[in-house]
């Protein structure tokens, strides 16, 4: 299994204001905007996601890790005895993902891009 990228997710109360602040200060551009999560980035691949809430999960992830083999990632999480707090789900926006809770309580969103449904 290969990790393609790791993106921190910041929970914010005012999404549009947070986007304006971080683009002004960091010079990042909006790469994706789903209305509840906005991912900012640059041409070198640096990314930061700002979110007001998660669209389909009952809990908000602290970080997103995108991998090339989501099945292998889930198998590894289960073997490690980690709590799966959002089941493996093919989301309508083109990501298949699951969340696990780390030993420190942080929520890790593990996903892979899949064709839009």
C-alpha positions as YAML, in Angstrom:
chain: A
units: angstrom
residues:
- id: 1
  name: UNK
  ca: [0.00, 0.00, 0.00]
- id: 2
  name: UNK
  ca: [1.29, 3.43, -0.93]
- id: 3
  name: UNK
  ca: [0.34, 6.73, 0.71]
- id: 4
  name: UNK
  ca: [-0.45, 9.31, -1.97]
- id: 5
  name: UNK
  ca: [-0.89, 12.35, 0.30]
- id: 6
  name: UNK
  ca: [-1.65, 13.51, 3.82]
- id: 7
  name: UNK
  ca: [-3.89, 16.54, 4.38]
- id: 8
  name: UNK
  ca: [-4.64, 18.15, 7.76]
- id: 9
  name: UNK
  ca: [-8.32, 18.99, 8.33]
- id: 10
  name: UNK
  ca: [-9.04, 22.09, 10.39]
- id: 11
  name: UNK
  ca: [-12.52, 22.35, 11.87]
- id: 12
  name: UNK
  ca: [-13.70, 25.96, 11.47]
- id: 13
  name: UNK
  ca: [-16.85, 27.83, 12.47]
- id: 14
  name: UNK
  ca: [-16.88, 30.22, 9.50]
- id: 15
  name: UNK
  ca: [-15.75, 28.41, 6.36]
- id: 16
  name: UNK
  ca: [-15.71, 31.38, 3.97]
- id: 17
  name: UNK
  ca: [-13.79, 33.55, 6.45]
- id: 18
  name: UNK
  ca: [-11.26, 30.78, 7.10]
- id: 19
  name: UNK
  ca: [-10.74, 30.29, 3.36]
- id: 20
  name: UNK
  ca: [-10.19, 34.03, 2.90]
- id: 21
  name: UNK
  ca: [-7.70, 34.18, 5.77]
- id: 22
  name: UNK
  ca: [-5.62, 31.17, 4.74]
- id: 23
  name: UNK
  ca: [-5.51, 32.07, 1.05]
- id: 24
  name: UNK
  ca: [-4.44, 35.64, 1.91]
- id: 25
  name: UNK
  ca: [-1.76, 34.63, 4.40]
- id: 26
  name: UNK
  ca: [-0.44, 31.40, 2.87]
- id: 27
  name: UNK
  ca: [-1.02, 32.13, -0.81]
- id: 28
  name: UNK
  ca: [-2.84, 28.84, -1.31]
- id: 29
  name: UNK
  ca: [-5.63, 28.49, -3.88]
- id: 30
  name: UNK
  ca: [-8.98, 26.71, -3.62]
- id: 31
  name: UNK
  ca: [-8.56, 23.25, -5.17]
- id: 32
  name: UNK
  ca: [-11.92, 21.79, -4.09]
- id: 33
  name: UNK
  ca: [-15.05, 23.29, -2.55]
- id: 34
  name: UNK
  ca: [-17.95, 21.05, -1.53]
- id: 35
  name: UNK
  ca: [-19.64, 23.70, 0.63]
- id: 36
  name: UNK
  ca: [-18.78, 21.89, 3.87]
- id: 37
  name: UNK
  ca: [-15.09, 21.27, 3.14]
- id: 38
  name: UNK
  ca: [-12.66, 23.37, 1.13]
- id: 39
  name: UNK
  ca: [-9.20, 22.11, 0.23]
- id: 40
  name: UNK
  ca: [-6.54, 24.71, -0.39]
- id: 41
  name: UNK
  ca: [-3.26, 23.99, -2.12]
- id: 42
  name: UNK
  ca: [-0.41, 25.07, -4.33]
- id: 43
  name: UNK
  ca: [1.36, 23.80, -7.43]
- id: 44
  name: UNK
  ca: [3.90, 21.90, -5.32]
- id: 45
  name: UNK
  ca: [1.25, 19.65, -3.76]
- id: 46
  name: UNK
  ca: [0.95, 21.27, -0.32]
- id: 47
  name: UNK
  ca: [-2.63, 21.04, 0.91]
- id: 48
  name: UNK
  ca: [-4.81, 22.13, 3.83]
- id: 49
  name: UNK
  ca: [-8.50, 21.32, 4.25]
- id: 50
  name: UNK
  ca: [-10.93, 23.54, 6.15]
- id: 51
  name: UNK
  ca: [-14.25, 22.03, 7.17]
- id: 52
  name: UNK
  ca: [-17.40, 23.09, 8.97]
- id: 53
  name: UNK
  ca: [-18.61, 19.49, 9.47]
- id: 54
  name: UNK
  ca: [-18.36, 16.15, 7.72]
- id: 55
  name: UNK
  ca: [-21.11, 15.58, 5.15]
- id: 56
  name: UNK
  ca: [-21.76, 11.89, 5.86]
- id: 57
  name: UNK
  ca: [-19.98, 10.94, 9.08]
- id: 58
  name: UNK
  ca: [-21.12, 11.62, 12.62]
- id: 59
  name: UNK
  ca: [-17.58, 12.65, 13.58]
- id: 60
  name: UNK
  ca: [-15.07, 15.06, 12.02]
- id: 61
  name: UNK
  ca: [-11.64, 13.76, 11.00]
- id: 62
  name: UNK
  ca: [-8.44, 15.48, 12.10]
- id: 63
  name: UNK
  ca: [-6.41, 14.40, 9.08]
- id: 64
  name: UNK
  ca: [-7.05, 12.74, 5.72]
- id: 65
  name: UNK
  ca: [-4.63, 10.15, 4.37]
- id: 66
  name: UNK
  ca: [-5.13, 9.10, 0.76]
- id: 67
  name: UNK
  ca: [-3.83, 5.66, -0.21]
- id: 68
  name: UNK
  ca: [-3.70, 3.54, -3.35]
- id: 69
  name: UNK
  ca: [-5.30, 0.46, -1.72]
- id: 70
  name: UNK
  ca: [-8.20, 1.24, 0.62]
- id: 71
  name: UNK
  ca: [-8.93, -2.44, 1.25]
- id: 72
  name: UNK
  ca: [-5.39, -3.05, 2.48]
- id: 73
  name: UNK
  ca: [-5.57, 0.03, 4.72]
- id: 74
  name: UNK
  ca: [-8.81, -1.20, 6.29]
- id: 75
  name: UNK
  ca: [-7.34, -4.67, 6.79]
- id: 76
  name: UNK
  ca: [-4.32, -3.15, 8.54]
- id: 77
  name: UNK
  ca: [-6.52, -0.99, 10.80]
- id: 78
  name: UNK
  ca: [-8.63, -4.00, 11.80]
- id: 79
  name: UNK
  ca: [-5.54, -6.15, 12.42]
- id: 80
  name: UNK
  ca: [-4.17, -3.39, 14.65]
- id: 81
  name: UNK
  ca: [-7.39, -3.53, 16.67]
- id: 82
  name: UNK
  ca: [-8.31, 0.07, 15.95]
- id: 83
  name: UNK
  ca: [-11.84, 1.37, 16.41]
- id: 84
  name: UNK
  ca: [-13.50, 2.05, 13.04]
- id: 85
  name: UNK
  ca: [-15.71, 5.08, 13.71]
- id: 86
  name: UNK
  ca: [-16.97, 5.54, 10.12]
- id: 87
  name: UNK
  ca: [-17.37, 2.39, 8.01]
- id: 88
  name: UNK
  ca: [-15.87, 1.87, 4.58]
- id: 89
  name: UNK
  ca: [-18.15, 4.02, 2.41]
- id: 90
  name: UNK
  ca: [-18.18, 4.92, -1.30]
- id: 91
  name: UNK
  ca: [-19.09, 8.61, -1.08]
- id: 92
  name: UNK
  ca: [-21.04, 10.33, -3.88]
- id: 93
  name: UNK
  ca: [-18.26, 12.91, -4.37]
- id: 94
  name: UNK
  ca: [-15.80, 10.29, -5.62]
- id: 95
  name: UNK
  ca: [-13.95, 9.11, -2.52]
- id: 96
  name: UNK
  ca: [-14.15, 5.72, -0.81]
- id: 97
  name: UNK
  ca: [-13.11, 6.05, 2.81]
- id: 98
  name: UNK
  ca: [-13.27, 4.93, 6.43]
- id: 99
  name: UNK
  ca: [-12.28, 6.60, 9.71]
- id: 100
  name: UNK
  ca: [-10.40, 5.09, 12.61]
- id: 101
  name: UNK
  ca: [-9.69, 6.48, 16.08]
- id: 102
  name: UNK
  ca: [-6.00, 6.59, 16.99]
- id: 103
  name: UNK
  ca: [-4.71, 5.86, 20.49]
- id: 104
  name: UNK
  ca: [-4.72, 9.60, 21.29]
- id: 105
  name: UNK
  ca: [-8.36, 9.98, 20.22]
- id: 106
  name: UNK
  ca: [-7.58, 11.65, 16.89]
- id: 107
  name: UNK
  ca: [-9.80, 10.65, 13.98]
- id: 108
  name: UNK
  ca: [-7.99, 9.56, 10.83]
- id: 109
  name: UNK
  ca: [-9.87, 9.62, 7.52]
- id: 110
  name: UNK
  ca: [-8.32, 7.06, 5.16]
- id: 111
  name: UNK
  ca: [-9.51, 7.33, 1.59]
- id: 112
  name: UNK
  ca: [-8.92, 6.75, -2.07]
- id: 113
  name: UNK
  ca: [-10.37, 8.49, -5.10]
- id: 114
  name: UNK
  ca: [-13.01, 6.47, -6.94]
- id: 115
  name: UNK
  ca: [-15.22, 7.19, -9.96]
- id: 116
  name: UNK
  ca: [-18.16, 9.49, -9.25]
- id: 117
  name: UNK
  ca: [-21.46, 7.71, -8.77]
...
